[in-house]
Amino acid sequence: MTLSWPAAWRIARRDLHRRFRGLRLLLVCLFLGVGALAAIGTLTGAIRGELAERGREILGGDLEVEVWQRPLNEEESEFLSRYGTISRGLRMQAMASTAEAATPIELKAVDANWPLYGSLTLDGGSTLGAPPPGQAWLAEGAAERLGVVPGDKFKVGSTELTVAGIIDEEPDRLSEGFQLGQTVIVPLEVPAAAGLTTPGAMYQSKTRVRFIGNDLPESVEKTLTERFPDSGFDIRTRDRASPGAERFVGRMGEFLTLVGLAALVIAGIGIGGGVASYLEARRASIATFKILGATSHDIVRIYALQIGVAALAGAVAGLVAGVLVTPLLARALGDLLPVRTGLVVDPGALLRAMLFGLLVALVFAAPPLMRARYFPSMELMRSRVAPLAGAWRGAIWPVCLGLAGIAALALIGSPQPGLSALFMGGAVALLIVLWGLGWSIRKLATRAPRPANPLLRSALANLHRPGSQTGSLVTALGFGLSAFVVLAAVQTSLSANITRSVPQIAPDYFVLDVPRDREAEFEAAVRRHAPEAEIRVVPTLRGAILSYGPKAHPTVVSQMDELPEGAWALRGERGLTYADRLPQGNSLVAGEWWPENYQGEPLVSVDFDLAQAAGLKIGDYLTIGLLGVERQAKIASFRRIDWESMGFNYVLIFSPNALQDAPHNLAATVSLPSGSEAGGLLRDLVRSFPSSSVIEVGPLLTQARDILEQVSLAILAAAGVAVLAGIAVLLGAIAAARAARLYDTVVLRVLGASTRQLLTLQLAEFGLLAAVLALVALGLGSGLAWLVIVQLFEFEWLPDWPRVLGVLGAGIALVLAFALGASLPLLRAKPARALRSL
C-alpha cells in the first residue's frame, strides 16, 4: 500500500532540516538562476511597458515625418492635416553666444501646438508648451556654459532671445536620439530669422500628427509612402517612438535572458550534484524505509517533497531578490532608457522565472531520485563499495517533460525564437559533449599505462574506479571554467570595442554650414587663434537613394517590401558629398577614381559594404532625390571606409559635376594643437559666421564612452551571475567528491599515508582533470563569447588573449584551492568512526 501525500509529508517534514542542511547547494543554485531571470524579465518588461505606454509622449505625436533641408510643402502638409492636428518643428546644430561666452547647442524650433502629447517641465515645477515669441527654454548645461539665468539675453545666429526658463524635463527627448549639444527650445520662426535655414543649410524638418480619428499609424505610414514615394521621408510611429531604445532593449533583453538560462543550466548541474549528495547521505535511511515496507513510490514521494520544498524556497528567494534588485538596475540605466526606478512587479516575468527554475530542478533532480526508487535495500546498503548503476532509465519521462517545458517557455514569447532555440540546442549539445568527455576520460584512464609513482597511480585510478565522480566533475568543471573564459573574452572584447569605437584622437570641432564662398575667410578665422590647426573642408548635402541597379531595370526603393540586410543607407536621407580626389581614410576595392576636373557622365563611388548588401555592380546606376530633384550617376568604384577615423565618412561620394550646382554649404573639421584655448575661437566664429554651427567633439566622445561603458557593465554584471553559479557548482561537485572519498582517505590513512601524500593525491587528480578541461573550456567559452559579441551585439571580435588565458589560469587555481580546502576535513576524520559509518 502506497503512503498518502499527507503521510509522506509528515515523514518528509521530520527529516527536513529547518536550515535545509544537505540541500543548500540546490537552494543557492536556484536562488541565483531564478533571481537573475526574475530581475531580467521584470526590468525588460518594465522598459517595454514604458515604451508602449508612453509611445505618443516619447514621439510627441501618433506619427512623425522627418525630412532634411526643407519643410513639408503645402501638398504634403495638407495631406497630413486630414488625419489630425499638426505640429511643425525644426532641428539643427547651432551656436548660442553672449558677449563673454559661446557654446554649441542643439536648436529645437517648435510651433504653438508643441507638444501634442505631454508637457515641458521647467526648473521650479511649472509645466508649459512652446516658448513665447522672443524667448527660449534652455537646458541647464547650455545656461551654465553661457553663464546666463532666466531674464538674461543671448544670441542664436543673428537673433537675440531672452532666457525664459531652464528645462527640467523634455517630453520627447528620448525620440530625438543622440544629443550633439545642449538643448535650446525656441519658437518656430527663429531659425529663419537668424539666417539658419538658407538653401543648402543642414537642418531637419519634423512634422508630427495627433490623430483625431481611429486611424492606425502603420496604415497612415503606408498611405503616405505610396502618395509621396520620392519625398525622402523618414517616418516613425508611436509604436516605434524610439527605435534605438527598442533595439537596445530587445538585444539586451534577449542576451540577459540567455545569460539567466545559462546560469540555470549551470545551476542545474549543481542541483543534480546537490540532490545526489543529499540522497547519498540518506542512503541508510532509504534502505531502512524499504526494509520496513516502504515502496518505491513512497521513497519518491518522501524525498520529492523534501527536494520540492527546498527548490520552492530557493526559487521564491530568487524572485524576491530579483524584484528588489530591479530598482538598482533601473537607476543604473535611467540615463539610457525610460524606466521607473521604484519597485516593479511583473507577474508574467516572475511566473516565467519560477517555472524555469522548477523545471530545471525537475530535470536535474529526477535521475538521482530514481536511484533510490529502483534498487533494493541491500544494494543501497552496499552502494558505497558497489555503486549503483543504470538508474537513469527511470528518469527518462520526468527529464523529457522538464526539457519540453523549458523549451516551450524559452520559445514562446521570445523576441528571437531562433536564437533561443539555438541556445537551448547548444546547451544540450554542451552537456552531451561534457558527458562524453567524462566517459572518454574514464575509459582512457582505464587503459593508460600505470605510472611508477604510487601517488600518480592512485590519482589515475581515482578517475575510473567504481563510484568515481569523474563524470559529474568533468561537467561541473567544464561549465565553470567555460564561464570564466566567456566572462574574460566578453569583457576584453567590449573594452577593445569601446576604445576603437570612441577614439582617443579625434577632431576638436565639426563645423557645419560654412558658406561656400567664404571658405578662405573661415580658415583665416581659425588660424588667427591656432595657426597650427589642422583644417579639413568638404561639401555636404543630404539626399535619399530612390533606385539602383542596371539602367534599364533599376530596383525602386519605395517599392521594396523589405530592405536587404546591411543596406541601411537605403533607408531615408543620407549625407552626400563630391570630391576630385579619393578622401583620406578610404581605399579603392574595385573600379577607378575619376580624374581631376572630370566633366563626363556623372559618377559615384559607393561604400563596399553597401554594394555587397544591395548587390551593386560597377557600371550600375544610382538615382538620388536631392531637394526634390532626381539626379542619376553611374557607379565608378567601390571603397572601404575607415569608420574609426572620426572624420567625414560618406557612403556615397560623387564626381563634382554631379552635385556642384545644387544649393549646399561646406562642413569642416578643426583639430587644434595641444594646449590651444578654444573660447576665443568659438566667439570669433559666432561673430563672423552666425549661420554656421559648431559641434564640440570632446563631450560627445565622453557621452558615447559613458553609454558604452554602461552597456558593458550591464553585460558583465549579468555574465557574473553565470560565473557565480559556476563557482557554486564547482564547490558542490568538489564537496560531493569529498564525501565519496571519505572511505578511500580513511583506508589510506590506516595503511600509513601521510597528510602530504593525501593532499598531493587530491592535487594530482584535480590537476589532471583541470588540465584537460582547460583546453575544452577555452574552445567552448571562446565560441560562446564570439556568438555574444559578433552575432548578438554586432561588435568586433577583439579579445585580449593574454588576459583570457590569465583568467582561465585563475579559474584553475581556484579549482585546485577548492579541492585542497575540501580535502582538509577528510584529514581530520577519525578512522574508527568513519569505518563504523560505512
N, C-alpha and C positions, 0 to 999 in steps of 0.2 A: 504494500500500500504506500502510495506516494504522499509525502508531507504536504499539507496545505500551505499556501503562501504565508498566512499569518503565523503558522507554526515554524516554518522555515525562517521567517523574520525574527522570531523570538530567539532562536538559536544563533542566527547571524548577529543579532544585536549584542548578545552576551560576549561573543568572541571579537567584536569590532571595538578596537581601542578608540577612546574619545579623541585622541590626537592622531588617529589614523596611522599608528605605528606600523611600518611594513608597507604602507600604500602611499607614502609621501612622494615618491618619485612620480606615481600616477597623478597625484594632486598637482605637483609642480609643473609637469608637462602639460596637463590640460589647462592649468591656470595661464601659462604663457601663450599657448596656441589660441585658446578661446579669447583671452584678453586682447591679443593682437587683432584678431578678426573682428571682435566687437568694436574696438576703437576705430579700426579702419572703416568698417561698414557704417558706423554712426557718423563719422566725420564726412566721408564722401557723400552719404545720403543727405546730410545737413547742407553741404555746399550745393549739391544738385537741387535740393529743395529751394534754397535761396535763389539760385539762378532761375528756376522755373517760376517761383512765386513773384520775384521782383524783376522778371524779364522786361516788362514795359518800362519800369522805372530806370533800370540799368541802361536800356537802349535810349530812353527818352521818347518813346513812341511805340506804335504797333509795327511800324515799318520805317526803315531809313534808306534813303537813296543818296549815295555819295558819288561825286564826280569831281575831277581835278580841273583847275584853271578856268572854271566858268560856273555861274549859277545855272539852275534849270531855266530853260527858255519858257516862253509863255505857253506853248502847246503842252510841254511836259508838266508844268505846274498845274495847268487846268485839268489834265488827266488825273493827277494825284488828288486834286481837291474834290473829285467826285466821291472819294472814299471817306472823307472826314476833314478834320481841322489840320492845317499845315503849319509847321514851324520851320522857318528858314534859318540857316546858320552858316558861318564860315569858320574854318580852322587853318591856322598858319603859324609859322615861326616868325617872330618879330623882335624888335628891341624896344625896351622901355628905358627912359632916362630922366634924370633930374640934372640940375646944374653940377652936382658933385658926383653922381654915380650913373652907371649904365649897366643893364643886365639883359641877357637873352630871356625871352618869355615864350610861352605857348599862348597865342592870342585866340580867344574864343568869342566870336561875334554872334549874338543871338537876337532874335526879334521879340516882339512883345508877347508872343504866345509861349515862349520858352519858360519853364519846362512844361511839356504836355502832361507828364506824369511826375509826381514827386515835387519837391521844392528845395531851393537852395537855403542852407542854414549858414548864417554869419556868426562870427565870434561874438558871443553875448547871447545867442539863442534865437534871434529873430529869423523868421523864415520869409523869403522873398522870391521873386522871379527875376526877370531881366533887369539890368540897371537902368535908371532914368537917363535921358539924353545928357551927354557931357560928363557922365560919371562911370565908374568902373568898380568891379569887385576884384580884389587881389588875393592870391594865395599868400599865406604867411611868409613863405620863403622869398617871394618877389618883393613884398613890403620890406623885409629885413635887408635885402641886398640894395634896395633903392634908398633905404633909410627914411621911409615915409610912414605916416599914420593917417587914419581917417581925417579927411578935411584938407590934406596936403595935395599939391598939384604934381603931376608928372606928364611926360610926353610919350606917345606911341607914334612913331613916324614924325609927321609934322603937326599932329593934333594934340592939344593939351586936354587932359582929363583930370577929374577930381577923384581922389580915393574915397569911395562911399562906404566901404566896409571890407573886413578881412574874412575870407572864406573859411568856414569850419567844415562843412560837408557839402560836396557837389554831387547831385543825384545821379548823373550819368557819367561819372568819372571812369568807372571800370570799362565802359564800352569804348572809351577814347583810345585805349591801348597804351603802349609805352610812351612815357612822358619825356619830351625833349626839352622841357623848360618849365618853369613855374607858371601856373595858370593865371591869366588875367582875362576876366569876362567883361565885354564891352557891348554897347548897342550895335545893331547890325550895320548901321551906316558908317561906323568909324573906320573900317579898313579902306573903303573907297575914299573917304575924306582925307585920310592920312597918306594916300597915294600908294597903297599896298596891293591893289588889285589891277594894276595896269596890264595890258596884254602881255602875256608871257610870264607873269608873276606866278610863283608857286603857292597855291592855296587849295584847300578842299572845300567844296560846297556840300553841306549836309542838310538835306531836307527830310523832315520827319513827319509822319502822319499819325493822328489819333483817330481810329475808325469810329464812325458814328453808327454803323450797322453791325451785322454779324459776319462780315467778310473774313475769310481765312487768310492769314498773311501769306501762306505759300501760294494760294490761288492768285492773289494780287501780284505777287512777285512774278509768277509765270506770265500773267497777262501783260505786265509792264515790260518784261523782257521781249515778248513777242511783238509788242507795239513799237518798241524802240530798240531793235536788235543791235544797232551800231552806235549806241549812245555812249558806251564805255562805263555804264553804271556799275557800281559795286553796291549790291542790295543786301541788307540784313533785316531780319525779322525779330520779333520779341522772343521767339523760341531759340534764336541764335544771337542773343543780345551781346554776348562776349565770347566769340568763337575761340579765342586764345585761352580764356579761362576754362571753357568747357573741354577743350582738347587736353589741357593740362590736368584737369580733374579726372578726365577719363583715363588717361595714361597712368597717372599716379595711382588712381583707384585700382586699376587692373593690376599694376605692379604690386601694390601693397597687399591686395587680396592674395596674389600668388605667393607673396612672402609669408602671409599668415597661414596659407595652406602648407607651404614648405615647413613652417615651424610646427604645424600639426603633424605632418608626415614624420618629421624628425622626432617629435614628441611621441608619436605612435610607437616608434621603436622602443623608446623609454618606457611607454605604457606596457608593451609586451614583456620587456625585461623585468619591470617592476612587479607585474602580476605573477610572472613565473617565479620570481624570488619569494613573493608573498606566499604563494601556494606551496613552494618547496619548504618554506619554514613551517608550514602547517601539514606537512606530509603525514606525520604520525597521527594528527587529529583526523585527517581524512580517512586514513586506514582504520582508525578506531571506529569512526562513524559507520564504515562499511561492515566491520566485524559485528557491530551492534545492530545491523539490519538495514542501514540506510541504503537506498537505491541510488543508482547513478543520477537519476533525476533530482533526488533530494540533495546530493552533493552540489549539483549545478545550481539549484535554487539558492542554497545557503550562501555559497561563495559568489554567485552572480549578484545577490542582494548586497553583499559587502562591497564588492567592486563597484556596483552601480551607485551606491550611496557615496562612495569616495569620488567617483567620476562626476556625479552631480554636484558635490561640494566644490570640487576643483573648477568645474565649468561655471557655476554660479559666482564663485570668487573672481574668475576671469571676466565675467560680464560686468560685475561691479567695478573692477579695476579699469576695464575698457571705457565705461561711462565716465568714470572720474578723471581719466587722463585725456579725454576728448577736448575739454576746455583748454588744456595746456597746448594741445596740438593746434586748436583753432587760434589761440593767441599767437602762436609762432607763425601761422600762415595768414594772419589777419591782414597784413600789408599786401598780400598777393591775391587773396580770394575773398568773396563775400561770405562770411560765416559768423554766426553768433558765438560769442565767447562764453556763454553760460552753459549750464548742463543741458544736454540734448539727449533725449531718449527716443531711439528709433526701434520700435518693437520688431519690425521686419528684420532689420540687421542683427538685432540681438538674438532673435529666434534662429536665424540662419547660422550665426556663430555657435550657438548652443548645439544645434543639430550636427554641425560639422564635428564639434568636439566629441559628442556622444557616439557618433558613427565611427569615428576614428578609434575611440576606446573599444567599441564592439569588435572592429576588425582585428585589432592587435591583442585584445584580451581573450578572444574566443579560443585560439589554439592552446595556450597554456591551461585554460579552464577545462578543455576537453581531456587533457592528460589525467585529470582527477576523475573523470567520468568513466573512461573506458578500460581502466586497469583494476584488477582485483587487489584486495588489501595486501596480500603478501608481496606482490610485485611493488606496491608503493613502499612497503617497509624496506625492501631491498634496493630501492632506486638509487641510493647513494653510491652503492658499489656496482649496481647493474642498472644503468639509467634506462628510463622508459624511451620507447621509440615508436614512431608511426602514429602518434595521436593526432596528427594534423587532419586525418581523413574526416573526423567528426566535426571539424570546424569549417568544412567547405561551405555549407549553407549560410551560417551567420556571416562568414567573411564575404561571400558573394553578395549577400543582401546589403551589407555595410558598404561595400565598394560601389554597388549600384546607386545607393542613396547618396554617397559622396559625389559620384559623377553627375547625378541629376541636380544636386544643389549647386555644383560648380558651373554647370552649363546653363541652367535655367536662369534667366535674368542677367546673364553676363554680357557686358558690352562687346566683348570679343570672345564668343564661344569657341572659336577655332583655337585661339591662344590658350584658353582654359583646358580644352581637350588635349592640346599638345603637352601642356604642363602635367596633366594627370597621367597621360600615357608615359611621359618621361619619368615621372616619379615611380610608376610601377616598373618600368624598364630598369630604373636605377636600383630598385630593391632586388629585382631578379639578378641583375649583374653582380651586386654585392653578395647575394646569397650564393650565386655560382662561384664567385671568387672565394668565399669562405669554404665551400665544398672542395674547390680545387686545392686550396692551401692545406686542408686536412689530408687529401689524397697524396699530395706531393710530400707532405711531412711524413706520411706512412712509408713512402718509397725512398726517401732521401737517405744518403749514407749516414751512419751514426758517427757523430764527432767523437774524438778521443776524450775531450774534456767532459767530465761527468755532468757539470752544470749545464753546458750547452746541450748535451744529450738529453738531459731531463727537460730542458726548455723546449726542445724539439718534440719530445714525447708528449708534453702537455698540449701541443697543438692538435693532436689526433687521438689521444687516449679516450676511452669511454667516459662520457659525461663532460668532455671539454666544452668550454664556452666559445670556441673559435668562431662559429657561425654568427652568434649574436655580437661578439666583439668586433668582427670584421664589418658588420652592418653599422654598428654604432660608431666605430672609429671612422669608417668611410664617410658617413654623413657628417660627422662632427668636423673632421679635417677638411672636407669639401666646403663646409660653411665658412671656415676660416679663409680658404682660398677665394671664395666668392666675395666675401667682405673686402678683402685686400684688393682684389682686382677691380671691383666696382669703385672703391674709394679712390684708388690711384688713377683710374681712367677718368673719373669725374673731375678730380683735381687738375689733370692734364688738359681736359676739355675746357675747364674754366680759364686756365692760363692761355690756351690757344684762342678761345672764342673772345676773350676780353684781353687784348694785347696790352703789354706794359708800355709799349711805344706806339703812339698814335698822334695824329694832328691835334693841335690845341683847339682849333676852331674850324667849323664848317660855316661858310658864309653863303647865303642864298640870295638870289635876285639882285646880283650885281649888274647894272646896266651894261649892255654890250659895248656901247660907245664910250664907256668910262673905265675900261679895264686898266689902262695905264695909270689913270688917276687913283684907282683903288690900290694898285701895287705901290704907288708912291706914298699913299697914306700909311700903309703898313710899314714901309721901310723907314719912315720918319721916326717910328718908335722902336723898330727892331730891324736894323739894316741887314742882319744876317738871317732874317726869317726865310723859311722855305715856303714858296707860294706856288700852288698848282691851280690853274683855272680851266674849267671845261664848260661848254654849252650844256644846258639842261632843259629838257622838255618832258611832257607826260603824254602818253598815248596808250591805246589798247590794241592788242593784236586781234584783228577781225577775221582773218582767214590765213591759211598757209598750205603749202604743198605745190604740186605741179600747176603751172599757169592755167592750163585748160580745165583742170578738175580739182580746184582747191577745196580744202576742208574748212567749212564755215564754223567758227567757234560758237556762235549763238545757237546753232542747230545741233550741237553735241549734247547728248543726254548726260554724259559724264566725261570729265577731263582725264586724259591719260595720267597714270600715277607718275608723280615727279614733275609734271608740266605745270607747275604753279604759276608761271609767268603768263599763261593764257587767261588767267582769271583777273578781270578788272584792268585798270590802267597801271603802267609801269614807267619807270624813268627811262628816258631816251637821250641819246647824245650823238654827236658826229665828231669825226676826227680824221686828220690826214695820216697820222701815224698810229701804229699799234701801241696802246697805252701801257704804262708801267704796271707790272703785276699780271699781265696777260701773256699767253703764249699760244701760237697757232697750232692747231691739231690737224686741220685739213683745209685745203683751199689756199688762196693767196690774198694778201692785203693789196688794196688799190694804191696806185701811185699818188704822190702829192699833186694837188691842183687837178685831180681827176674830174672830167666833165662828161663822161659817158652815161650809160644806163645806171640809174640809182642802184646802189649796192648796200648790203647789210652783212655784218658779221654777228654770228649767233653763239651764245654760250653752248659749249659742247654737251653739258648735261641736259639742257632743254632740248637740243637737237635730238639726242638719243631718246628722251622721253616722248617727244612728239613724232619721231620717225622722219625727221627732216633730212634732206639730201642737198649737197652742193648743186646749185642750179635751180632749186625750188624758189618759190616766190612768197613773200610775206606782204600782207596788206594790213596797214595800221590805220586807226582812227585818231586824228590829231586835230583838236579844237573843232570837231565836227566835219573835218575834211578827210577823205580817204587818200592814202599815199601807198604806193606799191614799190617794193625793192626786191632785187634778185639776191639770193643768198650766195655770198662770195667765199665765206670761210667760216670755220668753227674755231672757238677759242676756249682755252681753260683759264678760269679766273681765280686769282688768289684772294678768296673771300676774307682771309685773315688780315689783309693789309690795311684795313680801316681807312681806305681812300675811296675814290669814286669807282665803283664797280657796277657796270651796266650789262644787263643780259643782251641788249641789242645796241650795237654801235653802227651808225650809218655813214656812208660817204657824205662829205659836206654838201654836195649838190642835191642830196635827197631832202634835207631839212633846213638848210641855211636860210631859206626865205620865210620860214614860219616865225611868228612872233615868239620870242623867247629871251631869256636872260642868261647870265652866267652864274656858275657856282664855283666856289674856291675853297681850298683847304689851306690853313695857315699853321705852320709849325714854328714855334718861337724858340730861340736859343735858350738854354738853361739859365734861369735867373732873371729872365726878362719880366718886366712889370706890364700887365695887360690892361690895367684900369684906364690909363690914358688912351690906349689904342681903341678900346671899346667906345669911349666918349667921343673920340675923333671920328670913328666910323659912323656913329649915330648922327653927328652933326653933318658930315659930308655925304652920307648915303642913308637918308632917313627911311627910304623904302626897302632897304636891304635888311636881312635878319641874320643873326649870328647864333649858331648852336655851339655851346661850350661842351667840349668832349669829356673833360675830366669828370664832372658829376654824372654823365651818362655811363662812363666806364664803372664808376663806383656803384651806381644803381644796378647795372647789369651784373656786376660781380656779386653784389649782395643777394640778388634774386637767385642766381645760380648756386650760391653757397647755401641759401635756404633750401633749395631743392635737394642739393647734395646732402644736407643734414637730415632732411626728412627720409631720404632713401637709406642713408646709413643707419638711422635710428630704427627703421623698420627691419633692415637686414640684421641689426644687432639682436632683435628678438629671436631670429632663427639661430644665431650663434649661441645665445643663452640657452635655447632649447637643446642645441647640440652639446653644450657643456653639461647640462643636466643629464642628458642621455649617456654621455661618457662616464659621468660619475656613477650612474645607475648600473651600467654594464660592468664597470670595474668592481662595484660593490657586489653584484651578482656573482662575478667570477671569484671574488674573495670568499664568498660563502661556500662555493663549490670546492675551493682549495683548502678548506679547513682540515679535512681529513688528510689530504696529502701532506700538508705542512706539519701536522702533528706526528704522522708516521715518520717523516724525515727527521724531525727533532728527536724522536725516540731512538732513531738509528744513528744519531750523533751529528746531524747537520748543524753548522754554526749559523748565527744570525746573519753574518756577512754572506754566507753561501746562499741562504734563503732569499735575501734581498737581491743578490746577483741573479738568481734564478728568475725572479719576477722581472727584473730589468731585461734580461735576455729574451724572455718570452714576449713581453710587450714591445721590446725594441725590434724584434724580427717582424712582428705584425705591423708596427708603425712604419718601418722602412718600406715594406711592400705597399702599404696603403697610402703612403705619402705620394707615390707616383700616380696611383689611381686618383687620389683626391686632387692632384694638380691638374690632371686632364679633365675630370668631371667638373671641378669648380671653375676652371677657366672657360669651359664650354658654356656653363650656365651664366657666368658673368658676361660673356660675349653676347648671349641672347638678350640679356637685360640692357646692356649699353647700346648695342648696334640695332637690334631688331625692335625693341620696345621703345627706347628713347631716341633712337636715330642719332646717337653721338658717335664720335670716332673711337675706335678701339685702341686705347693708349695706356695699357697697364704698365706700371713700374715693376718689372720682373724681379729685381733685387729685393724690393720691399715685399712683394708677394711671397717670394721664397723665404724671406725673413719671418713673415707672419706664419707660414706653414711650419718653419722650424720651431717657432714659439709654441705652436699647437702641439707638435710632437713632444716638446719639452714638458708641456702641461700634462699630456697623457702620461708620460713617464713619472712625473711628480705625483699625479693622482694614483698611479699604480703603486708607487712606494708608500704613499700615505695610507692606501687601503691595506697594504701588507702589514703595517705596524700592529694593528690589533691581533693579527694571526700569531705574531711572535709572543704576545702576552697570554695566549690561550693556554690553560692548564691541560696537559696531555690526558691525564686520567679523566677529568670532567668531559673533555671533548670526545674521547673514545666511548664513554658511557652513553653519550647522547646520540651516537650513531645507530 
